[in-house]
């Protein structure tokens, strides 16, 4: 399990060549299904995602999905 602060970001499941990340929060869905070489690499990516996401409004993702 990978936690960022008190939030569970997801789990890292071992597979051939590394670990596959499965998100448990919408904040980390961009990483869902990604294969990392190690659990630490997956945790670093989740921390970076949390750091970048903290500065954007939550509705930004929904705005990108609107039809134009």
PDB file of N, H, CA, C and O in Angstrom:
ATOM      1  N   UNK A   1       0.851  -1.157   0.000  1.00  0.00           N
ATOM      2  CA  UNK A   1       0.000   0.000   0.000  1.00  0.00           C
ATOM      3  C   UNK A   1       0.909   1.235   0.000  1.00  0.00           C
ATOM      4  O   UNK A   1       1.924   1.273   0.695  1.00  0.00           O
ATOM      5  N   UNK A   2       0.526   2.242  -0.790  1.00  0.00           N
ATOM      6  H   UNK A   2      -0.299   2.212  -1.355  1.00  0.00           H
ATOM      7  CA  UNK A   2       1.289   3.485  -0.848  1.00  0.00           C
ATOM      8  C   UNK A   2       0.412   4.597  -0.286  1.00  0.00           C
ATOM      9  O   UNK A   2      -0.683   4.861  -0.783  1.00  0.00           O
ATOM     10  N   UNK A   3       0.918   5.242   0.759  1.00  0.00           N
ATOM     11  H   UNK A   3       1.807   5.028   1.163  1.00  0.00           H
ATOM     12  CA  UNK A   3       0.192   6.332   1.392  1.00  0.00           C
ATOM     13  C   UNK A   3       0.988   7.617   1.244  1.00  0.00           C
ATOM     14  O   UNK A   3       2.212   7.629   1.375  1.00  0.00           O
ATOM     15  N   UNK A   4       0.274   8.689   0.972  1.00  0.00           N
ATOM     16  H   UNK A   4      -0.720   8.679   0.866  1.00  0.00           H
ATOM     17  CA  UNK A   4       0.870  10.013   0.890  1.00  0.00           C
ATOM     18  C   UNK A   4       0.213  10.825   1.995  1.00  0.00           C
ATOM     19  O   UNK A   4      -0.960  11.185   1.905  1.00  0.00           O
ATOM     20  N   UNK A   5       0.976  11.103   3.024  1.00  0.00           N
ATOM     21  H   UNK A   5       1.929  10.810   3.097  1.00  0.00           H
ATOM     22  CA  UNK A   5       0.376  11.723   4.210  1.00  0.00           C
ATOM     23  C   UNK A   5      -0.596  10.734   4.819  1.00  0.00           C
ATOM     24  O   UNK A   5      -0.227   9.602   5.132  1.00  0.00           O
ATOM     25  N   UNK A   6      -1.816  11.152   4.983  1.00  0.00           N
ATOM     26  H   UNK A   6      -2.116  12.072   4.728  1.00  0.00           H
ATOM     27  CA  UNK A   6      -2.844  10.262   5.531  1.00  0.00           C
ATOM     28  C   UNK A   6      -3.776   9.728   4.460  1.00  0.00           C
ATOM     29  O   UNK A   6      -4.785   9.097   4.774  1.00  0.00           O
ATOM     30  N   UNK A   7      -3.447   9.975   3.183  1.00  0.00           N
ATOM     31  H   UNK A   7      -2.627  10.487   2.927  1.00  0.00           H
ATOM     32  CA  UNK A   7      -4.278   9.517   2.069  1.00  0.00           C
ATOM     33  C   UNK A   7      -3.665   8.281   1.425  1.00  0.00           C
ATOM     34  O   UNK A   7      -2.468   8.249   1.137  1.00  0.00           O
ATOM     35  N   UNK A   8      -4.488   7.271   1.205  1.00  0.00           N
ATOM     36  H   UNK A   8      -5.460   7.297   1.440  1.00  0.00           H
ATOM     37  CA  UNK A   8      -4.018   6.091   0.488  1.00  0.00           C
ATOM     38  C   UNK A   8      -4.062   6.391  -0.997  1.00  0.00           C
ATOM     39  O   UNK A   8      -5.127   6.641  -1.560  1.00  0.00           O
ATOM     40  N   UNK A   9      -2.893   6.364  -1.629  1.00  0.00           N
ATOM     41  H   UNK A   9      -2.027   6.160  -1.172  1.00  0.00           H
ATOM     42  CA  UNK A   9      -2.797   6.656  -3.059  1.00  0.00           C
ATOM     43  C   UNK A   9      -3.167   5.427  -3.878  1.00  0.00           C
ATOM     44  O   UNK A   9      -3.830   5.537  -4.909  1.00  0.00           O
ATOM     45  N   UNK A  10      -2.735   4.257  -3.418  1.00  0.00           N
ATOM     46  H   UNK A  10      -2.196   4.168  -2.580  1.00  0.00           H
ATOM     47  CA  UNK A  10      -3.007   3.034  -4.151  1.00  0.00           C
ATOM     48  C   UNK A  10      -2.163   1.890  -3.628  1.00  0.00           C
ATOM     49  O   UNK A  10      -1.591   1.951  -2.540  1.00  0.00           O
ATOM     50  N   UNK A  11      -2.105   0.847  -4.435  1.00  0.00           N
ATOM     51  H   UNK A  11      -2.570   0.797  -5.319  1.00  0.00           H
ATOM     52  CA  UNK A  11      -1.296  -0.311  -4.078  1.00  0.00           C
ATOM     53  C   UNK A  11      -0.331  -0.610  -5.222  1.00  0.00           C
ATOM     54  O   UNK A  11      -0.602  -0.296  -6.381  1.00  0.00           O
ATOM     55  N   UNK A  12       0.782  -1.212  -4.877  1.00  0.00           N
ATOM     56  H   UNK A  12       1.002  -1.467  -3.935  1.00  0.00           H
ATOM     57  CA  UNK A  12       1.769  -1.644  -5.850  1.00  0.00           C
ATOM     58  C   UNK A  12       1.810  -3.165  -5.809  1.00  0.00           C
ATOM     59  O   UNK A  12       2.179  -3.759  -4.796  1.00  0.00           O
ATOM     60  N   UNK A  13       1.430  -3.785  -6.915  1.00  0.00           N
ATOM     61  H   UNK A  13       1.131  -3.302  -7.738  1.00  0.00           H
ATOM     62  CA  UNK A  13       1.341  -5.242  -6.994  1.00  0.00           C
ATOM     63  C   UNK A  13       2.528  -5.773  -7.797  1.00  0.00           C
ATOM     64  O   UNK A  13       2.742  -5.356  -8.936  1.00  0.00           O
ATOM     65  N   UNK A  14       3.301  -6.692  -7.210  1.00  0.00           N
ATOM     66  H   UNK A  14       3.127  -7.031  -6.285  1.00  0.00           H
ATOM     67  CA  UNK A  14       4.457  -7.234  -7.924  1.00  0.00           C
ATOM     68  C   UNK A  14       4.047  -7.936  -9.226  1.00  0.00           C
ATOM     69  O   UNK A  14       3.045  -8.648  -9.282  1.00  0.00           O
ATOM     70  N   UNK A  15       4.844  -7.712 -10.254  1.00  0.00           N
ATOM     71  H   UNK A  15       5.658  -7.133 -10.208  1.00  0.00           H
ATOM     72  CA  UNK A  15       4.685  -8.444 -11.507  1.00  0.00           C
ATOM     73  C   UNK A  15       6.044  -8.507 -12.177  1.00  0.00           C
ATOM     74  O   UNK A  15       6.987  -7.840 -11.750  1.00  0.00           O
ATOM     75  N   UNK A  16       6.142  -9.294 -13.209  1.00  0.00           N
ATOM     76  H   UNK A  16       5.376  -9.835 -13.556  1.00  0.00           H
ATOM     77  CA  UNK A  16       7.422  -9.481 -13.890  1.00  0.00           C
ATOM     78  C   UNK A  16       7.993  -8.126 -14.299  1.00  0.00           C
ATOM     79  O   UNK A  16       7.349  -7.367 -15.023  1.00  0.00           O
ATOM     80  N   UNK A  17       9.192  -7.831 -13.837  1.00  0.00           N
ATOM     81  H   UNK A  17       9.715  -8.448 -13.249  1.00  0.00           H
ATOM     82  CA  UNK A  17       9.853  -6.589 -14.206  1.00  0.00           C
ATOM     83  C   UNK A  17       9.571  -5.409 -13.307  1.00  0.00           C
ATOM     84  O   UNK A  17      10.065  -4.314 -13.574  1.00  0.00           O
ATOM     85  N   UNK A  18       8.796  -5.586 -12.249  1.00  0.00           N
ATOM     86  H   UNK A  18       8.394  -6.476 -12.031  1.00  0.00           H
ATOM     87  CA  UNK A  18       8.536  -4.459 -11.346  1.00  0.00           C
ATOM     88  C   UNK A  18       7.246  -4.607 -10.573  1.00  0.00           C
ATOM     89  O   UNK A  18       6.868  -5.698 -10.146  1.00  0.00           O
ATOM     90  N   UNK A  19       6.573  -3.467 -10.403  1.00  0.00           N
ATOM     91  H   UNK A  19       6.880  -2.581 -10.750  1.00  0.00           H
ATOM     92  CA  UNK A  19       5.288  -3.448  -9.692  1.00  0.00           C
ATOM     93  C   UNK A  19       4.304  -2.618 -10.501  1.00  0.00           C
ATOM     94  O   UNK A  19       4.676  -1.617 -11.113  1.00  0.00           O
ATOM     95  N   UNK A  20       3.049  -3.041 -10.500  1.00  0.00           N
ATOM     96  H   UNK A  20       2.747  -3.854 -10.003  1.00  0.00           H
ATOM     97  CA  UNK A  20       1.988  -2.289 -11.179  1.00  0.00           C
ATOM     98  C   UNK A  20       1.208  -1.516 -10.131  1.00  0.00           C
ATOM     99  O   UNK A  20       0.805  -2.068  -9.107  1.00  0.00           O
ATOM    100  N   UNK A  21       0.998  -0.225 -10.399  1.00  0.00           N
ATOM    101  H   UNK A  21       1.325   0.223 -11.231  1.00  0.00           H
ATOM    102  CA  UNK A  21       0.280   0.653  -9.480  1.00  0.00           C
ATOM    103  C   UNK A  21      -1.206   0.642  -9.810  1.00  0.00           C
ATOM    104  O   UNK A  21      -1.602   0.800 -10.965  1.00  0.00           O
ATOM    105  N   UNK A  22      -2.025   0.450  -8.770  1.00  0.00           N
ATOM    106  H   UNK A  22      -1.703   0.321  -7.832  1.00  0.00           H
ATOM    107  CA  UNK A  22      -3.479   0.545  -8.901  1.00  0.00           C
ATOM    108  C   UNK A  22      -3.951   1.639  -7.949  1.00  0.00           C
ATOM    109  O   UNK A  22      -3.778   1.528  -6.735  1.00  0.00           O
ATOM    110  N   UNK A  23      -4.545   2.694  -8.501  1.00  0.00           N
ATOM    111  H   UNK A  23      -4.685   2.784  -9.487  1.00  0.00           H
ATOM    112  CA  UNK A  23      -4.940   3.831  -7.666  1.00  0.00           C
ATOM    113  C   UNK A  23      -6.158   3.484  -6.822  1.00  0.00           C
ATOM    114  O   UNK A  23      -7.002   2.676  -7.210  1.00  0.00           O
ATOM    115  N   UNK A  24      -6.225   4.118  -5.656  1.00  0.00           N
ATOM    116  H   UNK A  24      -5.540   4.775  -5.341  1.00  0.00           H
ATOM    117  CA  UNK A  24      -7.395   3.948  -4.789  1.00  0.00           C
ATOM    118  C   UNK A  24      -8.045   5.302  -4.518  1.00  0.00           C
ATOM    119  O   UNK A  24      -8.927   5.423  -3.669  1.00  0.00           O
ATOM    120  N   UNK A  25      -7.593   6.317  -5.255  1.00  0.00           N
ATOM    121  H   UNK A  25      -6.876   6.219  -5.945  1.00  0.00           H
ATOM    122  CA  UNK A  25      -8.141   7.658  -5.114  1.00  0.00           C
ATOM    123  C   UNK A  25      -8.097   8.326  -6.485  1.00  0.00           C
ATOM    124  O   UNK A  25      -7.139   8.146  -7.237  1.00  0.00           O
ATOM    125  N   UNK A  26      -9.121   9.086  -6.804  1.00  0.00           N
ATOM    126  H   UNK A  26      -9.899   9.232  -6.194  1.00  0.00           H
ATOM    127  CA  UNK A  26      -9.177   9.763  -8.103  1.00  0.00           C
ATOM    128  C   UNK A  26      -7.967  10.660  -8.325  1.00  0.00           C
ATOM    129  O   UNK A  26      -7.560  10.878  -9.466  1.00  0.00           O
ATOM    130  N   UNK A  27      -7.391  11.181  -7.254  1.00  0.00           N
ATOM    131  H   UNK A  27      -7.722  11.004  -6.327  1.00  0.00           H
ATOM    132  CA  UNK A  27      -6.222  12.050  -7.369  1.00  0.00           C
ATOM    133  C   UNK A  27      -5.033  11.336  -8.015  1.00  0.00           C
ATOM    134  O   UNK A  27      -4.129  11.988  -8.538  1.00  0.00           O
ATOM    135  N   UNK A  28      -5.029  10.012  -7.983  1.00  0.00           N
ATOM    136  H   UNK A  28      -5.763   9.482  -7.559  1.00  0.00           H
ATOM    137  CA  UNK A  28      -3.896   9.241  -8.495  1.00  0.00           C
ATOM    138  C   UNK A  28      -4.266   8.380  -9.703  1.00  0.00           C
ATOM    139  O   UNK A  28      -3.485   7.519 -10.107  1.00  0.00           O
ATOM    140  N   UNK A  29      -5.435   8.600 -10.278  1.00  0.00           N
ATOM    141  H   UNK A  29      -6.069   9.299  -9.950  1.00  0.00           H
ATOM    142  CA  UNK A  29      -5.877   7.804 -11.425  1.00  0.00           C
ATOM    143  C   UNK A  29      -4.944   7.917 -12.633  1.00  0.00           C
ATOM    144  O   UNK A  29      -4.877   6.993 -13.445  1.00  0.00           O
ATOM    145  N   UNK A  30      -4.232   9.021 -12.761  1.00  0.00           N
ATOM    146  H   UNK A  30      -4.286   9.771 -12.102  1.00  0.00           H
ATOM    147  CA  UNK A  30      -3.308   9.173 -13.887  1.00  0.00           C
ATOM    148  C   UNK A  30      -2.179   8.139 -13.836  1.00  0.00           C
ATOM    149  O   UNK A  30      -1.569   7.834 -14.860  1.00  0.00           O
ATOM    150  N   UNK A  31      -1.905   7.607 -12.659  1.00  0.00           N
ATOM    151  H   UNK A  31      -2.400   7.855 -11.826  1.00  0.00           H
ATOM    152  CA  UNK A  31      -0.845   6.605 -12.501  1.00  0.00           C
ATOM    153  C   UNK A  31      -1.374   5.173 -12.579  1.00  0.00           C
ATOM    154  O   UNK A  31      -0.589   4.226 -12.631  1.00  0.00           O
ATOM    155  N   UNK A  32      -2.699   5.010 -12.585  1.00  0.00           N
ATOM    156  H   UNK A  32      -3.336   5.779 -12.543  1.00  0.00           H
ATOM    157  CA  UNK A  32      -3.322   3.693 -12.537  1.00  0.00           C
ATOM    158  C   UNK A  32      -2.849   2.813 -13.692  1.00  0.00           C
ATOM    159  O   UNK A  32      -2.908   3.216 -14.853  1.00  0.00           O
ATOM    160  N   UNK A  33      -2.384   1.621 -13.367  1.00  0.00           N
ATOM    161  H   UNK A  33      -2.336   1.294 -12.423  1.00  0.00           H
ATOM    162  CA  UNK A  33      -1.937   0.656 -14.371  1.00  0.00           C
ATOM    163  C   UNK A  33      -0.479   0.803 -14.787  1.00  0.00           C
ATOM    164  O   UNK A  33       0.032  -0.028 -15.537  1.00  0.00           O
ATOM    165  N   UNK A  34       0.198   1.843 -14.314  1.00  0.00           N
ATOM    166  H   UNK A  34      -0.217   2.519 -13.704  1.00  0.00           H
ATOM    167  CA  UNK A  34       1.597   2.062 -14.675  1.00  0.00           C
ATOM    168  C   UNK A  34       2.487   1.033 -13.986  1.00  0.00           C
ATOM    169  O   UNK A  34       2.306   0.729 -12.807  1.00  0.00           O
ATOM    170  N   UNK A  35       3.447   0.504 -14.734  1.00  0.00           N
ATOM    171  H   UNK A  35       3.594   0.751 -15.692  1.00  0.00           H
ATOM    172  CA  UNK A  35       4.416  -0.436 -14.166  1.00  0.00           C
ATOM    173  C   UNK A  35       5.679   0.353 -13.825  1.00  0.00           C
ATOM    174  O   UNK A  35       6.241   1.049 -14.670  1.00  0.00           O
ATOM    175  N   UNK A  36       6.111   0.231 -12.568  1.00  0.00           N
ATOM    176  H   UNK A  36       5.654  -0.334 -11.881  1.00  0.00           H
ATOM    177  CA  UNK A  36       7.323   0.883 -12.084  1.00  0.00           C
ATOM    178  C   UNK A  36       8.354  -0.184 -11.768  1.00  0.00           C
ATOM    179  O   UNK A  36       8.000  -1.337 -11.520  1.00  0.00           O
ATOM    180  N   UNK A  37       9.613   0.187 -11.775  1.00  0.00           N
ATOM    181  H   UNK A  37       9.900   1.123 -11.976  1.00  0.00           H
ATOM    182  CA  UNK A  37      10.677  -0.781 -11.470  1.00  0.00           C
ATOM    183  C   UNK A  37      10.672  -1.222 -10.022  1.00  0.00           C
ATOM    184  O   UNK A  37      11.091  -2.335  -9.703  1.00  0.00           O
ATOM    185  N   UNK A  38      10.184  -0.324  -9.115  1.00  0.00           N
ATOM    186  H   UNK A  38       9.843   0.580  -9.374  1.00  0.00           H
ATOM    187  CA  UNK A  38      10.194  -0.651  -7.693  1.00  0.00           C
ATOM    188  C   UNK A  38       9.035   0.051  -6.995  1.00  0.00           C
ATOM    189  O   UNK A  38       8.406   0.954  -7.546  1.00  0.00           O
ATOM    190  N   UNK A  39       8.772  -0.390  -5.769  1.00  0.00           N
ATOM    191  H   UNK A  39       9.283  -1.124  -5.321  1.00  0.00           H
ATOM    192  CA  UNK A  39       7.747   0.252  -4.954  1.00  0.00           C
ATOM    193  C   UNK A  39       8.160   1.696  -4.667  1.00  0.00           C
ATOM    194  O   UNK A  39       7.320   2.596  -4.669  1.00  0.00           O
ATOM    195  N   UNK A  40       9.443   1.913  -4.421  1.00  0.00           N
ATOM    196  H   UNK A  40      10.125   1.181  -4.419  1.00  0.00           H
ATOM    197  CA  UNK A  40       9.914   3.279  -4.141  1.00  0.00           C
ATOM    198  C   UNK A  40       9.699   4.195  -5.336  1.00  0.00           C
ATOM    199  O   UNK A  40       9.337   5.359  -5.162  1.00  0.00           O
ATOM    200  N   UNK A  41       9.914   3.695  -6.533  1.00  0.00           N
ATOM    201  H   UNK A  41      10.208   2.750  -6.674  1.00  0.00           H
ATOM    202  CA  UNK A  41       9.675   4.513  -7.728  1.00  0.00           C
ATOM    203  C   UNK A  41       8.181   4.854  -7.842  1.00  0.00           C
ATOM    204  O   UNK A  41       7.831   5.981  -8.192  1.00  0.00           O
ATOM    205  N   UNK A  42       7.317   3.904  -7.553  1.00  0.00           N
ATOM    206  H   UNK A  42       7.601   2.989  -7.268  1.00  0.00           H
ATOM    207  CA  UNK A  42       5.875   4.160  -7.579  1.00  0.00           C
ATOM    208  C   UNK A  42       5.485   5.184  -6.515  1.00  0.00           C
ATOM    209  O   UNK A  42       4.664   6.065  -6.768  1.00  0.00           O
ATOM    210  N   UNK A  43       6.075   5.067  -5.328  1.00  0.00           N
ATOM    211  H   UNK A  43       6.742   4.351  -5.123  1.00  0.00           H
ATOM    212  CA  UNK A  43       5.787   6.010  -4.250  1.00  0.00           C
ATOM    213  C   UNK A  43       6.265   7.412  -4.611  1.00  0.00           C
ATOM    214  O   UNK A  43       5.589   8.397  -4.312  1.00  0.00           O
ATOM    215  N   UNK A  44       7.420   7.503  -5.249  1.00  0.00           N
ATOM    216  H   UNK A  44       7.969   6.703  -5.492  1.00  0.00           H
ATOM    217  CA  UNK A  44       7.921   8.821  -5.686  1.00  0.00           C
ATOM    218  C   UNK A  44       6.975   9.462  -6.684  1.00  0.00           C
ATOM    219  O   UNK A  44       6.688  10.656  -6.598  1.00  0.00           O
ATOM    220  N   UNK A  45       6.486   8.664  -7.637  1.00  0.00           N
ATOM    221  H   UNK A  45       6.718   7.694  -7.707  1.00  0.00           H
ATOM    222  CA  UNK A  45       5.547   9.180  -8.633  1.00  0.00           C
ATOM    223  C   UNK A  45       4.251   9.644  -7.965  1.00  0.00           C
ATOM    224  O   UNK A  45       3.687  10.670  -8.346  1.00  0.00           O
ATOM    225  N   UNK A  46       3.784   8.899  -6.980  1.00  0.00           N
ATOM    226  H   UNK A  46       4.242   8.066  -6.670  1.00  0.00           H
ATOM    227  CA  UNK A  46       2.566   9.287  -6.261  1.00  0.00           C
ATOM    228  C   UNK A  46       2.791  10.572  -5.463  1.00  0.00           C
ATOM    229  O   UNK A  46       1.921  11.442  -5.428  1.00  0.00           O
ATOM    230  N   UNK A  47       3.950  10.692  -4.825  1.00  0.00           N
ATOM    231  H   UNK A  47       4.657   9.985  -4.854  1.00  0.00           H
ATOM    232  CA  UNK A  47       4.249  11.935  -4.090  1.00  0.00           C
ATOM    233  C   UNK A  47       4.299  13.125  -5.036  1.00  0.00           C
ATOM    234  O   UNK A  47       3.779  14.194  -4.717  1.00  0.00           O
ATOM    235  N   UNK A  48       4.914  12.953  -6.184  1.00  0.00           N
ATOM    236  H   UNK A  48       5.337  12.084  -6.444  1.00  0.00           H
ATOM    237  CA  UNK A  48       5.000  14.033  -7.172  1.00  0.00           C
ATOM    238  C   UNK A  48       3.610  14.403  -7.682  1.00  0.00           C
ATOM    239  O   UNK A  48       3.291  15.581  -7.846  1.00  0.00           O
ATOM    240  N   UNK A  49       2.800  13.397  -7.928  1.00  0.00           N
ATOM    241  H   UNK A  49       3.060  12.440  -7.795  1.00  0.00           H
ATOM    242  CA  UNK A  49       1.418  13.646  -8.382  1.00  0.00           C
ATOM    243  C   UNK A  49       0.644  14.422  -7.326  1.00  0.00           C
ATOM    244  O   UNK A  49      -0.098  15.347  -7.657  1.00  0.00           O
ATOM    245  N   UNK A  50       0.807  14.059  -6.070  1.00  0.00           N
ATOM    246  H   UNK A  50       1.410  13.308  -5.801  1.00  0.00           H
ATOM    247  CA  UNK A  50       0.119  14.756  -4.981  1.00  0.00           C
ATOM    248  C   UNK A  50       0.620  16.194  -4.882  1.00  0.00           C
ATOM    249  O   UNK A  50      -0.166  17.113  -4.653  1.00  0.00           O
ATOM    250  N   UNK A  51       1.910  16.386  -5.052  1.00  0.00           N
ATOM    251  H   UNK A  51       2.549  15.639  -5.238  1.00  0.00           H
ATOM    252  CA  UNK A  51       2.503  17.729  -4.966  1.00  0.00           C
ATOM    253  C   UNK A  51       1.975  18.621  -6.088  1.00  0.00           C
ATOM    254  O   UNK A  51       1.613  19.772  -5.847  1.00  0.00           O
ATOM    255  N   UNK A  52       1.930  18.100  -7.300  1.00  0.00           N
ATOM    256  H   UNK A  52       2.225  17.165  -7.496  1.00  0.00           H
ATOM    257  CA  UNK A  52       1.428  18.884  -8.439  1.00  0.00           C
ATOM    258  C   UNK A  52      -0.069  19.112  -8.337  1.00  0.00           C
ATOM    259  O   UNK A  52      -0.563  20.190  -8.668  1.00  0.00           O
ATOM    260  N   UNK A  53      -0.788  18.101  -7.880  1.00  0.00           N
ATOM    261  H   UNK A  53      -0.387  17.225  -7.611  1.00  0.00           H
ATOM    262  CA  UNK A  53      -2.246  18.201  -7.789  1.00  0.00           C
ATOM    263  C   UNK A  53      -2.715  19.148  -6.710  1.00  0.00           C
ATOM    264  O   UNK A  53      -3.837  19.652  -6.775  1.00  0.00           O
ATOM    265  N   UNK A  54      -1.882  19.398  -5.722  1.00  0.00           N
ATOM    266  H   UNK A  54      -0.971  18.988  -5.670  1.00  0.00           H
ATOM    267  CA  UNK A  54      -2.280  20.258  -4.611  1.00  0.00           C
ATOM    268  C   UNK A  54      -2.458  21.701  -5.050  1.00  0.00           C
ATOM    269  O   UNK A  54      -3.123  22.473  -4.359  1.00  0.00           O
ATOM    270  N   UNK A  55      -1.884  22.082  -6.173  1.00  0.00           N
ATOM    271  H   UNK A  55      -1.343  21.455  -6.734  1.00  0.00           H
ATOM    272  CA  UNK A  55      -1.945  23.472  -6.613  1.00  0.00           C
ATOM    273  C   UNK A  55      -3.019  23.713  -7.653  1.00  0.00           C
ATOM    274  O   UNK A  55      -3.211  24.853  -8.077  1.00  0.00           O
ATOM    275  N   UNK A  56      -3.727  22.676  -8.079  1.00  0.00           N
ATOM    276  H   UNK A  56      -3.572  21.750  -7.735  1.00  0.00           H
ATOM    277  CA  UNK A  56      -4.763  22.822  -9.097  1.00  0.00           C
ATOM    278  C   UNK A  56      -6.124  22.651  -8.471  1.00  0.00           C
ATOM    279  O   UNK A  56      -6.285  21.866  -7.536  1.00  0.00           O
ATOM    280  N   UNK A  57      -7.111  23.377  -8.976  1.00  0.00           N
ATOM    281  H   UNK A  57      -6.980  24.014  -9.735  1.00  0.00           H
ATOM    282  CA  UNK A  57      -8.475  23.165  -8.485  1.00  0.00           C
ATOM    283  C   UNK A  57      -8.966  21.761  -8.851  1.00  0.00           C
ATOM    284  O   UNK A  57      -8.604  21.230  -9.901  1.00  0.00           O
ATOM    285  N   UNK A  58      -9.772  21.173  -8.003  1.00  0.00           N
ATOM    286  H   UNK A  58     -10.065  21.604  -7.150  1.00  0.00           H
ATOM    287  CA  UNK A  58     -10.283  19.821  -8.245  1.00  0.00           C
ATOM    288  C   UNK A  58     -11.108  19.733  -9.522  1.00  0.00           C
ATOM    289  O   UNK A  58     -11.149  18.672 -10.145  1.00  0.00           O
ATOM    290  N   UNK A  59     -11.759  20.802  -9.927  1.00  0.00           N
ATOM    291  H   UNK A  59     -11.726  21.664  -9.421  1.00  0.00           H
ATOM    292  CA  UNK A  59     -12.625  20.765 -11.106  1.00  0.00           C
ATOM    293  C   UNK A  59     -11.843  20.852 -12.413  1.00  0.00           C
ATOM    294  O   UNK A  59     -12.447  20.784 -13.484  1.00  0.00           O
ATOM    295  N   UNK A  60     -10.515  21.002 -12.362  1.00  0.00           N
ATOM    296  H   UNK A  60     -10.025  21.058 -11.492  1.00  0.00           H
ATOM    297  CA  UNK A  60      -9.736  21.129 -13.586  1.00  0.00           C
ATOM    298  C   UNK A  60      -9.863  19.902 -14.486  1.00  0.00           C
ATOM    299  O   UNK A  60      -9.985  20.048 -15.702  1.00  0.00           O
ATOM    300  N   UNK A  61      -9.836  18.710 -13.922  1.00  0.00           N
ATOM    301  H   UNK A  61      -9.736  18.591 -12.934  1.00  0.00           H
ATOM    302  CA  UNK A  61      -9.949  17.490 -14.730  1.00  0.00           C
ATOM    303  C   UNK A  61     -11.289  17.443 -15.436  1.00  0.00           C
ATOM    304  O   UNK A  61     -11.354  17.070 -16.607  1.00  0.00           O
ATOM    305  N   UNK A  62     -12.351  17.811 -14.754  1.00  0.00           N
ATOM    306  H   UNK A  62     -12.298  18.114 -13.803  1.00  0.00           H
ATOM    307  CA  UNK A  62     -13.680  17.813 -15.369  1.00  0.00           C
ATOM    308  C   UNK A  62     -13.738  18.839 -16.498  1.00  0.00           C
ATOM    309  O   UNK A  62     -14.373  18.596 -17.524  1.00  0.00           O
ATOM    310  N   UNK A  63     -13.087  19.968 -16.317  1.00  0.00           N
ATOM    311  H   UNK A  63     -12.571  20.165 -15.483  1.00  0.00           H
ATOM    312  CA  UNK A  63     -13.085  21.006 -17.345  1.00  0.00           C
ATOM    313  C   UNK A  63     -12.406  20.496 -18.606  1.00  0.00           C
ATOM    314  O   UNK A  63     -12.834  20.837 -19.709  1.00  0.00           O
ATOM    315  N   UNK A  64     -11.371  19.697 -18.474  1.00  0.00           N
ATOM    316  H   UNK A  64     -11.024  19.421 -17.578  1.00  0.00           H
ATOM    317  CA  UNK A  64     -10.676  19.159 -19.654  1.00  0.00           C
ATOM    318  C   UNK A  64     -11.540  18.181 -20.429  1.00  0.00           C
ATOM    319  O   UNK A  64     -11.320  17.979 -21.623  1.00  0.00           O
ATOM    320  N   UNK A  65     -12.516  17.573 -19.775  1.00  0.00           N
ATOM    321  H   UNK A  65     -12.694  17.738 -18.805  1.00  0.00           H
ATOM    322  CA  UNK A  65     -13.343  16.567 -20.440  1.00  0.00           C
ATOM    323  C   UNK A  65     -14.584  17.145 -21.124  1.00  0.00           C
ATOM    324  O   UNK A  65     -15.321  16.415 -21.786  1.00  0.00           O
ATOM    325  N   UNK A  66     -14.816  18.431 -20.971  1.00  0.00           N
ATOM    326  H   UNK A  66     -14.217  19.025 -20.433  1.00  0.00           H
ATOM    327  CA  UNK A  66     -15.991  19.039 -21.573  1.00  0.00           C
ATOM    328  C   UNK A  66     -15.858  19.113 -23.077  1.00  0.00           C
ATOM    329  O   UNK A  66     -14.775  19.378 -23.599  1.00  0.00           O
ATOM    330  N   UNK A  67     -16.962  18.880 -23.779  1.00  0.00           N
ATOM    331  H   UNK A  67     -17.842  18.666 -23.355  1.00  0.00           H
ATOM    332  CA  UNK A  67     -16.978  18.966 -25.230  1.00  0.00           C
ATOM    333  C   UNK A  67     -16.908  20.419 -25.657  1.00  0.00           C
ATOM    334  O   UNK A  67     -17.441  21.304 -24.988  1.00  0.00           O
ATOM    335  N   UNK A  68     -16.255  20.650 -26.765  1.00  0.00           N
ATOM    336  H   UNK A  68     -15.822  19.931 -27.308  1.00  0.00           H
ATOM    337  CA  UNK A  68     -16.176  22.024 -27.299  1.00  0.00           C
ATOM    338  C   UNK A  68     -16.787  22.097 -28.669  1.00  0.00           C
ATOM    339  O   UNK A  68     -16.813  23.166 -29.278  1.00  0.00           O
TER     340      UNK A  68
END
